[in-house]
Amino acid sequence: MQSFKISLILFAIAAIAFTGCKKDKEDPTIKVNKPAEHSEFNLGDEVHIEVIFADDRELASYTFMIGDEDGGHIHGFHHDDDGTLKGTEHEYHTMVTVPDSLAVTVFYLHFTVTDAEGKKASKKHMLHTH
């Protein structure tokens, strides 16, 4: 009887340990709601940016920058932002103004989000000026 109780206790401990240590199998996600990809803006326009960062377990941080296709800065158009996150979903909102003197006709919004286990997702979103 004593060995049965010990076996039952060991089984219960193993079951709790197995179910309590779920691995994060999903990468975090980035969904750009605004502006639509390939939207066109005039010089001087304000760009309203709405993004949802999500993860199945826990978010940790994000970065956002405006740049060229490779993530380099565009002369005269700098915007960098980063921060920490909590929870499984975060709505990010910001406004940027397209400079009146912008010399390029294409720019990118670059986003990276990291979850609590260090998994990362990145997204670049192409926009145009005319």
C-alpha positions as CSV (number, residue, x, y, z in Angstrom):
1,M,0.0,0.0,0.0
2,Q,2.9,2.3,0.9
3,S,4.5,1.8,-2.6
4,F,1.2,2.5,-4.3
5,K,0.9,5.9,-2.5
6,I,4.5,6.8,-3.4
7,S,3.8,5.8,-7.0
8,L,0.7,7.9,-7.1
9,I,2.5,10.9,-5.7
10,L,5.3,10.6,-8.2
11,F,2.8,10.2,-11.0
12,A,1.0,13.4,-9.9
13,I,4.3,15.3,-9.6
14,A,5.3,14.2,-13.1
15,A,1.9,15.2,-14.5
16,I,2.0,18.6,-13.0
17,A,5.6,19.2,-14.2
18,F,4.8,18.0,-17.7
19,T,1.7,20.2,-18.1
20,G,3.3,23.2,-16.3
21,C,6.3,23.5,-18.7
22,K,4.6,24.1,-22.0
23,K,7.1,25.4,-24.6
24,D,6.3,28.4,-26.7
25,K,5.8,26.9,-30.1
26,E,4.5,30.0,-31.9
27,D,6.5,33.0,-33.1
28,P,5.1,36.4,-32.3
29,T,3.0,38.1,-35.0
30,I,2.8,41.6,-36.5
31,K,-0.3,42.9,-38.2
32,V,-0.3,46.3,-39.8
33,N,-3.8,47.7,-39.9
34,K,-3.0,51.2,-41.1
35,P,-1.8,52.3,-43.6
36,A,-2.4,49.7,-46.3
37,E,0.8,48.5,-47.9
38,H,1.7,50.5,-51.0
39,S,-0.4,53.5,-49.9
40,E,0.6,56.8,-51.4
41,F,1.2,60.0,-49.5
42,N,2.0,63.5,-50.5
43,L,4.9,65.4,-49.0
44,G,3.8,66.9,-45.7
45,D,1.0,64.3,-45.1
46,E,0.6,62.7,-41.7
47,V,0.8,58.9,-41.7
48,H,-1.4,57.3,-39.1
49,I,0.2,53.9,-38.1
50,E,-1.8,51.2,-36.3
51,V,-0.2,47.8,-35.7
52,I,-1.0,44.8,-33.5
53,F,1.8,42.8,-31.9
54,A,0.7,39.4,-30.6
55,D,2.0,36.2,-29.1
56,D,0.4,33.0,-27.8
57,R,2.3,33.3,-24.4
58,E,3.8,36.7,-23.6
59,L,5.2,39.7,-25.4
60,A,8.5,41.3,-24.3
61,S,9.5,44.2,-26.6
62,Y,9.2,45.9,-30.0
63,T,11.1,48.2,-32.3
64,F,9.8,50.5,-35.1
65,M,11.7,52.6,-37.5
66,I,11.2,54.3,-40.9
67,G,13.9,53.6,-43.5
68,D,14.9,52.3,-46.8
69,E,14.3,48.7,-48.0
70,D,17.3,47.4,-46.1
71,G,16.4,49.1,-42.8
72,G,18.9,52.0,-43.3
73,H,17.9,55.6,-42.4
74,I,16.6,57.9,-45.1
75,H,18.3,61.3,-45.1
76,G,15.8,63.8,-43.5
77,F,13.3,61.2,-42.5
78,H,14.2,59.7,-39.1
79,H,11.8,57.9,-36.8
80,D,12.8,55.3,-34.3
81,D,10.8,53.9,-31.5
82,D,11.1,50.9,-29.1
83,G,9.6,49.7,-25.9
84,T,8.8,46.9,-23.6
85,L,5.5,45.0,-23.8
86,K,3.4,42.8,-21.4
87,G,0.5,40.5,-22.1
88,T,-0.3,38.6,-25.3
89,E,-1.4,41.5,-27.5
90,H,-0.5,45.1,-27.8
91,E,-2.0,47.8,-30.1
92,Y,0.7,50.2,-31.3
93,H,-0.4,53.7,-32.6
94,T,1.8,56.6,-33.8
95,M,1.7,59.4,-36.3
96,V,4.6,60.5,-38.5
97,T,4.8,63.4,-41.0
98,V,6.3,62.8,-44.4
99,P,8.9,65.6,-44.8
100,D,8.3,68.3,-47.3
101,S,11.8,67.8,-48.7
102,L,11.8,64.0,-48.9
103,A,13.9,63.0,-52.0
104,V,12.8,59.4,-52.2
105,T,9.5,58.0,-53.6
106,V,9.5,54.8,-51.6
107,F,10.0,54.3,-47.8
108,Y,9.4,51.4,-45.5
109,L,8.0,50.9,-42.0
110,H,10.2,48.3,-40.2
111,F,8.7,46.5,-37.2
112,T,10.3,43.8,-34.9
113,V,8.6,42.2,-32.0
114,T,10.2,39.8,-29.5
115,D,8.3,37.4,-27.1
116,A,9.3,36.5,-23.6
117,E,11.2,33.5,-24.8
118,G,13.3,35.5,-27.2
119,K,11.5,34.5,-30.4
120,K,11.4,37.4,-32.9
121,A,9.2,38.4,-35.9
122,S,10.0,41.2,-38.3
123,K,7.9,42.9,-41.0
124,K,8.6,45.6,-43.5
125,H,5.8,47.6,-45.0
126,M,6.3,49.6,-48.3
127,L,4.8,53.0,-48.7
128,H,5.1,55.6,-51.5
129,T,5.2,59.3,-52.0
130,H,4.2,61.2,-55.1
